[in-house]
Amino acid sequence: MKKLSIILMSVLAVGFVSCDMDKEPYNAIPDTEALASPTDFENARVGLYSALRSSVANEAFWISTDIQCDQFHAVDGFSNNLGDQYRWTHTASTSRVATVYGNYQAIISRANFILDGYEKVDMSNELIFTAAGKASIEKVVGECYFMRAYSLLGLAQYFCADYEESNADAADSGVSFSTVYNPSSDPGTYPGRSTLRETFKQIYADIDEAAKRITNDGTPSDIYVSADAVLALKARAALACDDYATAAAAAAKIIEGGSFELAADEDELADLWQQDGGSETILQLAVASRDELPGGLGARFQPYQEGSVPDYLPTQTLIDLYSEDDMRFPVYFNVLSIVTNKGGSGDVYGFNKYIDHTRLYEEFSKYEYARFVIEPKVFRIAEMYLIAAEAYAQAGDLTKAAKYLNALEAARIDGYTDQSFATKDALMMELRNERQREMVGEGQRIFDLKRWHMGMQRGVPQQEDLCLLPGTATTALTKSANDPKWVWPIPKHETDANPKVKQNPGYTN
């Protein structure tokens, strides 16, 4: 059988979907009919949100990257799940690498399919294409541009080196992507890799197109893209390419808009993570049925059944970042009594940001696959405070940087006293610690360390005899900032099928 690139397979997976959110055929062969009415466009967008949902609350995207970094240790007797990333032995054949690459490419292809239909549709029949119908189509088109930009940024962050002016124009440094819907089995038509600058130019262009069409202000826990979600994506993308002025302005605009507020107390923070409530989430994807349940993000960090051990425990280094007055600590961590099959035992802290019995677990009648599951949180206001603080600091405005950093810490830590910072280095040190405290378990750590060019030293264990094979390959693992495996490999299937796609340094095909 002829091998097809992941981009082409993603194209072939694009199709019309039922407006019933319970039935979204992710791998359906496309319908031969065109998008011919506002209802067709509304139905087609369901697939966009479904694909995005599976690309946020999914351990390949969020958990595997945190396990690869410095905040967790494998427990003796663990299931070996994510073990290749923990040991830094991931390759172009690692399944989660293909999952991340394929999911993002599928979203891009879905978006291209709808945009292609938009260019071809005849809207002259005013009985079908009313003013309201045309407005709804424009909103869907805006969502397509948002989704494509989001996916391009994800591909750039996982599969490309950190953006710097020194490497932005290097050949094959960016993402292999298409902006047109053009299914073909001819490898000669497959796209090669762009440069990083070209990739981010497309991301910015798509964000701008989304902003033209999505103008409604956001409200907490929006399940659809709002103008604030578009701004949040702009802030995240701008920080990733060192465009500090844009990142700071976009993040600050959302904060000052006042639509999203940091949790007032521990109960509100727990409500965010356990009940999908609160006022912090800018975009939160709905899970309306059992068929839509994403993976259980907490399943790797808590004993799955009585007498078992969790796969991973947080490091003592991470635990020590929190003060006793930090309301995040009792929400993010709990005490576990661990007994390993080799006789190690102890009471230690487990990571419990994603609890076992969430709102969805109860709502779906204690369905087994709803354990540890929450509605995916694409953007939170806390991240915007962190982006504003970092971007202003990097741009040299320490006063504004301290304003946003202090505001976040004051909301999280009882009795907090605002800090002043004499130098950018001092502020960035605190910013790095605060970003780790706030964003742990949300898949951002690898991008942070890449962006800061810091390398890593895996943290000190809470209790070494609970860890799997302690030593320099595990608990004391050290990686320099220039280790090639900070950048994930292009999946082997893609490089086999598409000779134009160059593999990243440090990997073989």
N, C-alpha and C positions, 0 to 999 in steps of 0.2 A: 504494500500500500504506500502511495506517495506521501511523504511527510509534509505536513502543513505547518506553517509558522503559527505561534500563539496568536499573533495579530489576526491571521486569517481564521483560525478556529474561533476567535472571539467574534469576528464578523458573522460566521455561520451560526453562532449562538444567539444572534440578535433576532428578535421576532416580535410580533404582536403579543400582547399579554392581556389576560382577562382583567377587567376592572375589579374583580374579586381579589382582594389582597391575599386570600388564602391560597390562590392558585397562580403562581408566577413561574412558568416553565423556563428556568434559567438556561437550559440547554436546548430550547426548542429551535427547530429549523424555521427560518423566517417565512411568513406568509407571502404569497406572491402578489397580493393586493397592495396598492399604495395607501399611504395615509391620506384619507379622503374627507375627513370631517374633524371638527374640534374634539369630538368624542374619541376618535382614533388617536389623536395626540395625547389626550388625557390618559387613555389606556396604556399607551406606549411608555409614558413616563413612569408607570408603576415598576417596570423593569429596571429603570435607573435607580430608583430608591431601594429596590430589593438588592441589587448588586452592591450598592454603597453600604447597605446594612451588613452584608456578609463580609465587607472589607474594613469594617471598623471593629465591631465586637467579635473578633476572631483571633485566636491565640497566635496564628501565623503573623499577624500584623502587630499586635500589641505585646503579647507575652513573650514571644520568642526573642524580640529585640532586647527586652529588659533582662531576660535570662542570659543573653550573650554578654551583657555588660557586668557591672561591678556590684550589684545590689543584692544578689541572692546566691545561696549555696545549695547544691544538690544534697538531698538527704540519703544516708546509707539505706539501701533497699528501695530506692525510688524506681519508677517505672521505665526510666531512660527516655521518657518523653521530652523532646527538645534537647536531648543530650548532646547532639552534634553541635548545636549552637552554644551550649554551655561550655563545651570543650574546644570551641572554635575549629571544628573539623567539618563544617558545612561545605558542601561542594555544589557544582552545577546540577547535580542530580538530587539534591535535597528537596523533598516534596514541598516543604513550606516555602521555599524559594520560588518554585513554580506556581504555588497558590497565589502568592502576592503579585507576581508578575502577570499571571493570567487574569486575575480578577481586575486589576487596574486596566489592562488592555481591553477586557470585555466591556468595562464601563465606557471607555473611549469609543469603542465600536458601536455600542448602543447609542451613544450621543451622536456619533456621525450618521447613523442610520436615520435618526429623527431629523437631524439638520438637513440631510439629503431630501427627506420627504417634505420638509418645509420649503426648500427651494423649488420643488417640483409641483406642489399642490396649487390648484386653480381655486382661488377664493372669490371668484366673481359671483357665485350664487349667494345672494344675500339672505335667502331663506335658511340656508345651511350655515353660512359664515356670517352670523350676526356680529354686531360690534362687541358684544360680550364674548362670543366664541373666538373672535380674532384676538381679543385681549388674553384669553386663556391660552391660546396657542403661543403668543409671545412670551408668556410666563414659562411655558414648557421649554421653549427655545432658550430662554435665559438659564433654565435649570440644566439644559444640555451643556451650555458653555461652562457653567459652574462645575458640573461633574467632570468634564474633560480637564479643566484646569486642576481640580483636586487630584485627579488620577495622574496627570503628568507630574505634578509636584511629588506625589508619592513615589512614582517610578524614579524620579531624580534623586530623592532622598535615600532610597534603598539601593539603587543600582548605579549611582554615579558618585564620584568624589565630591567633597564639599566645594561649593562654588567659590572661586577666587578669581580676581582679574587675571592672575597669572595662568590659569588653566581654562578660562571661560571659552576661548576660541580654539582649544585643542581639538584635533580631529577625533571623532568617535567618543567624545567625552560626555555626550548627553544621551537623550532617550531616543529609541527607535519608535516612531509613531506616525500616524497618518491623520489628516484632518478631513479626509473624504471617505465616503462609503464606497469601496471599490473591491468587492470580493473577487478573488482570483486564486487559481492554483498554480500560477506561473511564478516561480521564485524570482524571476527577473523584475517583477512588479513590486516585490516586498521592499519596504523602506529600510535603509541603513540607519545608523545612529547619527543624530544631529550633534551639534556642539552644545555645551552647557548654555552658552549665551542664546542660541537659537531656541533651546528648550524653554528657558525662562521668558524669552520674548513671547513665545506662544502662550505660556501660562498667563502673563500679564494681559495679552490681547484677549484671551478668553474671559478673564475676570472683568475686563472693561465691557465686553459684550454682555456678560451676565448682569452687570450693574445697570446697563441701559434698560433692561427689561424687568428686573426684579427690584421694585422700588418700595414695597411695603415694609414698614418698620417691623423689627422682630419683637416677639414676646417670649417669656421663659418657656422652655421645653417645646418650642416650635418643631413640628414634625416635617415641615417643608422649608425649603431655602428662603430666607428673607434677605433684605438688604444688609442687615447686620451680619448674617452668615457670609455673604459675599465679602464684606469688609474684613471679617475674621480670617477668611482664606487669604485675602490680600496681605494682611499683617503677617501671617505665618510664612507665606511665600517670600515676601520682602525680607524678612529676617533671614531666611535661608540663603538669599543671594546678596546679603550684606547691604541691602538698600535701606539703611537705618532711618532715613527721613520718612520714607513711605511707611515702613513698619510702625514707627512711633505714632505717626499721624493717624493711621487706620485704627490701631489699637486704642489710642486715646479717645478717638471719636466715639467708639462703641461704649467705652467706660463713661465718658461724660454725658452720653445720651441718656443714661439712667434707666434703661429698660431692664437691665440685668444687675442684680445685687448679690454681693457675697453673702454667704450664710451668716445669720446673726448669732448662731450658737451651735453647740455640738449636735443638738437634736435636728436642726435644719440641715447640717452637713450630712448626718446619717440618713435623713430623708432623701437627699440627693442620690446617694449611692445604693440605698436599700429599697426605696419606694419610688424612684424615678421622679421625685418631686423637687420642690425648691425653686429658687429664682436665678440660678447660676447658669443653666444650660442654654446656649445660643441656638444649637441645632441638636435635637434628640430624635432619633429615628424610631417610629412607632413599631411595636411588635404586637400585632392584633390577633394572632392565632398561633397554634402550635407549629404550623408549617413555617412560620417566620422566625422561630427561635434561633438566634445565633449561638455560637459556642459559649460554654460556661467559663468565663474568664478566671474565676477563682478556683477552679477544680485542681489546678497544679499546686495550690498553696495551702490547702486544708486537707485533712484526712478524708478520703471519699467515703469511707465506711468505718465503723467502730473497729479499733485495733490496728488500722492501717496507719501508714505515715504519709505526710505530704511529700510531694516531689521536691519542693524547694522551700527553704526558710530564708527570711531576710537576714542580712549580715548585721553584726553588732555595730559596725560603722554606720549603717543606715539608721538603726535604732537610735544611736547617740546623737543624730542630727536634731531630734525632737526634744524640746524642753518639757518639763512636767506640766507646764501650763498650755501646751499646744493641743487644741481641741481635735486636731487631726489624728493624734496618736490613738485614742480609744476607738476612733472610727475606722482607722486603717489597719489596726493590729489587735490581736487577741492572744491570750495565753494558751499554749498547747502542751499537753503532757505527752512526750514522745518516748517510745521504746522501740529501738531498732532490732532487727533479727540477729545482730551481732552483740547484743547486750548493752548498747549505749542507751542511756535514759536521762531525761531531764525535763524541766519545765522551761519552755522558751517561748518567744513571741513568734506568732505566725502572721502572715500577711492576710488581712481580712477585709480589704477594700471591697471585694466582690463576695458578699456573704452567701452562705448555702441557700437559705430560704428567703428569697427576695419576694417583692410584690408579684412578679410574674409567676413564680413557683406556686404561690397561694392562688393566684387568679386562674391558673391552668390546672387546678385541682391536684396540686402536688405531683405534677407530671415529672417523671425522672429527669427528662432532658431539659427541664426548666431550672434545674439546680444551678446556682451560681450565675444566673443569667439576669442581665439588666438591659434596658433599652440603650442602644449605642449612643454615646455622647460624642458628637463630632467636634464641637467647639464649646468651651466653657469660658465664662468671663474671667476666671482666675488666670487662665493662660494669657488673656489680653493684658492683664496687669504685669505679668512676667515679660511679655514681649515689649510693652511700652518701657518698662524699666531697663531692659537690656539694650534696646535700640537707642534710647536717650543717652544711656551711659556710653555706648560705643560712639555716639555722635558728639560726645563731649559735654552734654548738658546734665551735670550731676544733680542739680537741684530737682529737675523734673524726674530724673531716674529715681532718686531717693523718695520722691513723693509717691510714686506708684508702688515701689517696693515696700515702703513703710505701710501704705494703705492695706496691702494684702496681708502683711504679717500682723498688723494690728487687728485685722478681722479674724485671724486664725489663732492668735496667742493671747490668752487672758493677761491683762496687766501689762501689755507690751508698751515699751517706751520707744518713740521714734529715734532712729539712729541717724547720725550724720556721717558723711564719708569724705575724707580729705582727698582721696585719689580715686581714679577710675578702677585701679586694681583692687582696692579695698571694697568698693561697691560690687564689682564683678564677683569677688569671692563670696560675698553674702548672697548675691543673686544666684550663683551656681548652687549653693546649699539650699536656698529657698525653692528653686526650681525642682531640685531633687525631692525635697519634702512634699511638695504639692503634686507633682506629676508622676510619682512612682506608680508603676503598673499600667501606665497609659501609652507605652510604646515610644516615648519621646527621648529616652535617655541616650540611645545610640546616636540620634541626630544631634543632640546637645554636645556630646563628646566629640563628634566629628567636626561640628561647627567651631568648637573651642580649640581644636587641635591639641587635646590634652593627653591622649592615651588613657590607659586605665590601670589601676591596681585593684584587683578584686578585694572587697572589704574583709575585715577580720571576722571569723565565725563567732556566733553566739556561744557555741559549744562544739569544739572540734570533733569530738568522738561521735557526734551525730551526723557528721558530714561524710559523703562518699569519697573514699581514697584521698584524704587531705594531702596537699602537696602543690608543687609549682604548676602542675597541669590543671588544677582545679581551684582549690580554696585560695591559693596564693598566685593565681594566674596574673601575669602582667603583660600588657600589650602596648607597644609604642604607638604614637599618633600616626605613624606612617605604615603601620601594618596593613597589607592589602585587603585583609578580610573585614575591615570596617565597611568596605563596599561589597555588597552581595554580588554573587556571580549571575550572569545572564543564564537562564535555565538551559540545560543541554539540548532539550528538544528544540528550542528556538535557534540556537547557533547551528544545529545540525540541519534544520530546514531552511534557514535563511543565511546564506554565506555572507551577506552584506553586514550582518550584525557581528561586531568584533567583541570578543570576550574581554572581561575586565582583567587587569593584571593580577597575577597570583593564582589564577585558576586554569585548569585544563578543560578542554571540551570533552 
